[in-house]
Amino acid sequence: MSRIRLAATAAGLATALLLSACGSGDDPLASDDSGASSAPGTVTVGSANFAESELLAEIYSQALEAKGVTVKRQFNIGARELYLKALQDGSIDLLPEYNGALLSALQTGGAPEGVSKPEDVLAALKKVLPAGTEVLDQSAAEDKDTLTVSQETATKYSLKTIDDLKPVAGQLVIGAGPEWQERYQGLKGLEELYGVKFKEFKPLDAGGPLTVNALKKGDIQVGNIFSTDSSIKTNNFVVLDDPRNLYLAENILPLIRTSAKTDAVAGALNAVSAKLTTENLTTYLAQVQVDKKDTATVAKAFLSENGL
């Protein structure tokens, strides 16, 4: 599972929201007196505790400030169950989310079977959002599972999509987290949906350094790496397209308390979503993770270079 989906299990999140609702007598995301609610006219922006989420939250914050909105930052909150509780009690009003991961967390049993395309995931997500919250426009940018190869392997076998693997997969070794052996969105789905069966599977890690290093050294020829991982750019890896939509969409979008949404807020955030792509997010995230630039500086550059 991706680092995003690992942030909260569906069962744990559903239970937490249910208990909260039962305990307060109100809807799960209504404000309660225990939260440090934002001052009137102020939007408090939160984030999860990983670099991409913090960068996106800073981009949102600066985009709002550019439109005259007063912003309070409360980043690096933690995993999904923690930041959704902060949204629930009014400690934050807004944060970046991922449509597929959020759907999987809120929907009992995870995302419905057959729901994987961005528009289908968004439609399903809107049906299960807790009362008092909504999502704004989703971006084209995704941080999702991919099959990734080296430039050398892509050239040697003329690989552009997962379909292209079918005639050559029997010669190739794939590396991913151990759970890939049993996941539909792993080896099972690749064989069933694409007819792709590899020579060997090496259990490594979920898009982490073991997989990246094995791909660099040629110990594996195909790896499961997440789509905005900086290693893709720094190593000139090639991400194979997924035309049959095996992998659940993970489009980035703002999750916001309805009470905090105004025309100015929605307009600023939707403008960001319109400019955000997987490619440019990967580039700017690499400036944070690889070049060690300050998040605020990188966010400012993104907004400036995209006319925001």
N, C-alpha and C positions, 0 to 999 in steps of 0.2 A: 504494500500500500504506500501511496505517496506520503511525504512528510505532511502535506496538507490534510489528507484524510485521517492520518494517525492522530491528529489533534484532538479528536473526540469520537468515541464510538456512537453509533446511532442509538443503541439501547441506553447508554449512559446519559446522553443528552436528552432523549425523550423523557427518561425518568426524572432528570433534574428539573426540566420545565414543568412536568406534571406535578411534582411535589411542590414546586414553587407556587403554582396556580392554586393547588388545594390548600396550601398553608395560608395564602393571603386572601382567598376568596375572590380574587380578581383575575384578569387574564395574565398569562405568564410574562408578558413584556410591558405591563403597565408599571409606571413609576411607583416606588414605595418610599416611605420616609427614611429608610436606611441609606439610600443612595445619595451621592454628592451630585445633585442635579446641576446642570449648566445654568449659569445666570441667564436671565431673559435676553434673547438676541444673540447669545453665544452658542456656537456649535462646538461640542467637544468631540474630537476625532480620536479614535482608538486604533490599535493595531494588535496583531498577534506577535509572538516573540520570535520572528525570524526576519531576516534582512529584507526580503521582497515585500512582506507586509508593511514593514516600517517605511520603506521607500514609497510605496503606493499611498500610505497614509499621509506622508509628508507632501506628496504631489497634490493630494486632495486638499490638504490644509492650505498650501500656498495658492492653489487655484481659487479657493474660497476667499482668502484674504485679498487677492487681486480684484475681486468683485465687491470689496467693502464689507465682507462678512467677518465678524469677530470670531476667532478660533482659539480654542484651548486644546493643547495636545496631551494625550494620555496614552503613550505608545508602550509596546513591549509588555502587554498585559499577561500573556500566556496562551494556553491552549484554548480551543474553541469553547469548551464548557465555561471557562472563566470569562472570556470576553463577551459571550452572549449573556451571562449573568450581569455583567457591567452594563450591557445595553438594556437589560431588563429593569435594573434598579435606577436607571437614569444617570449613571456615572459617565457614560458616553452616549453620544447621539448617532454616531456614524463610524463605519469602518469598511475597508475593502474586504470583499469575500469572493468565493469561487462557486459558480452556480452548481456544479456537480457535487462538490464536497458538501456544500450546505444542504442540498437536497438529500443526499445520502444520510446526513446527520439528523435531519428533521423528519424524514419519511421512515416510518416503522418498516424494518426489513430492508432499508436502503433504497436506492433509486429503482423505480419499476423496470422490469425486464423490457428491453426494446427501446428504452428511452436513453439516447446517447447524443443525439444531435443538439447543437446549441439552442435552437428555437424550441425543441421539445423539452429539453431540460429546464429552460426558463419557464415555460408554461406550467410544467409540473411543480416547479419550485414555488411559483406564485400561489398555488393552491394550498401549500402547507406552511407558508410563512405565519408565524404567530401574530395575533392581533396587535395592532399598534406599530407594526413595522412594514416596510416595503422595500423593494429594490428599484434602483433607477436603471438607466440604459446600460446594457452589458457591452463590454468592449470585445474586439476581436482577439485581444491578448488572452492566452491560456497558459497555465502551468499544469501540464498533464503528463501522463505516461506517454513515452514514445519508444519506438525502436530506432536506435541510432547506430551508425556505422562510421568507420574512418573514411576519409576522402579516398584513400587507396582502395579500400574494399568497394566503395560505391562506384569508382571508376572501373575496377577490374570486372565487376559483375553487372554493370549498367543499372545500378539500383537507384530508383527514385521513390518508389512506393513499396508498401508491404507486399502487394501483389507480385512485385518483381522478385521477391525472395523465393517464391514457390519452386522454380526449377533448380535453384542452387542451394537451398537451405540444408539439404542433406550433406553438404560439404562444410557447413559452418557451425561454429560453437556459439551459443548464446549465453549471456550472463545476466543475472537479475537476483532479486531477493528470493530466499528459499520458497516463499509462499507462491511464487510464480508457477510452480509445478502443479498446483491444485486450482489456481484461480482461472475463471473463465477469461478474464482480461489478462491472462498470461498464456501459458502453453496450450491450454485447452481451447481457448477462443481462437488462437492463431491457427490451430489445426482445423477446427470446425468451420470457421468463417472464411479463412484464406487458403486452407489446404497446405499450410506451411508446417513442416516437421523438420526440426534441426538434427544435426549429427549428434550433438551433445548439449546438455544443459549444465551450466556451472552455477551452483548456488553461491551468491556473493552478498551484495547488500542492495537496498532499495534506492538505486540512483546515486549511491554514495561513492566515496573514493576508491573502494575495492573494484567496483564496476568500471569506473572511469580509468583507473590505472591498468586494468586488464585489457581494456579496449585500446589504450595507448600502446601497450606492449605487444599486442597481437595475440594474447592468451585467449581472447574471445574475439569474434568478428562482429557480433551484434550485441548491443547492451540496452538495458532499460534505463534511460536517463530522462529526467524531467525537462520539459520543453524550454524553460527559461534558465536552465543551469549554465553558469558561466563557462563551464568546461567545454560546452559545445562551440562557443565562439573562440576560446583561447586555443583549442586543439583542432579547429577547422573540421569538426565532425559534421556528418550529414544526417539530418533527421528525415526518416522515411515517412511520406504521407500515408495517412490512414483512410483511404477512400471508402471503406466499408463501415467506418465509425465503430471500430471495436472498443476504442477507449472513450469513456464518458467525457463529455465536454466539461471543461473547467474554465469557462470564461470569467474574467474578472469583472466585478460590478460592485457599486456601492450599496451597502445595506444600511438603512437609515430609519430612525424613529420618525413616524409620520408627523409627530408634533414639531420636529425640527426642520421639516421640508418647507422651503419657500421657493418662489420662482427663481430668485437669485441663486439659492443653493443648488436647486435641481439643474439650472442652466449651466452653472460652472462645472458641476460634476459630469453632466452629460457631454460637455465639450471635451473633457479629459478622456472619457470613454471612447469618443469618436476618433481620437488620435492615438490611442494606446493599442499597440500590436505586440504579438509575441516577439517579433524581431527587435523592435526598438526597446521593449522592456528588458530583453536579454542584454542588449548593449549597455543600457544605463545601469542595470543591476551589476554587470561586470565592473563598472567604475567604482561601485561600492565594495564589492567582494574581492576583486582582484587588485584594483588600483588603490583601494583603501581611501577613497575620497569621502568627504563628509556627506551624509544623506541629504541634508538641506541644500548643499551646493549642487548635487546631482539633480535633485528635484527641480531646482530653479532652472538649470540648463534644459531639462526636458520641457518645461513650460515655455521657456524663451524660444527654443528651437522649433517648437510646434505652434507658435503664434498664440499661446494661451497666457 
